[in-house]
Amino acid sequence: SMASGNPDSITRAQIESLPNGSALTIIQQLRRRWLRARSQGTLSNPEPAFAIIFVDGRRWGDTNSLMQISSSEIEQMDYLNARDATTLHGTGYVGGIIDITTRRGR
């Protein structure tokens, strides 16, 4: 299937196999689970947490911001779980990070 390969990564070849769209439409088709809320499960913060988007190593926005990024600009997308996100970027990423590398940023 097109969603084969590393479940935490989307490659340029996979992106090119789909019609042009936004980063959001690509993720919806290939890695829908990246968009799911992760439960924070604490009394102080019971709200579910969604992934935060990074573009070329810099914080970009919430999952709605994926609509602003054209799939034609993307080299690769990676999902970092909360533990990996914390190791790389500090606390506050219970929902993980969707890390987008653009073709000019690679």
Stockholm file with secondary structure:
# STOCKHOLM 1.0

chainA/1-106         SMASGNPDSITRAQIESLPNGSALTIIQQLRRRWLRARSQGTLSNPEPAFAIIFVDGRRWGDTNSLMQISSSEIEQMDYLNARDATTLHGTGYVGGIIDITTRRGR
#=GR chainA/1-106 SS CTTCSCTTEECHHHHHTSCSCBHHHHHHHHCGGGGSCBCCCCSSCCSCBCCEEEETTEEEESGGGGGGSBGGGEEEEEEECHHHHHHHHCSCCTTCEEEEEETTTC
#=GC SS_cons         CTTCSCTTEECHHHHHTSCSCBHHHHHHHHCGGGGSCBCCCCSSCCSCBCCEEEETTEEEESGGGGGGSBGGGEEEEEEECHHHHHHHHCSCCTTCEEEEEETTTC
//
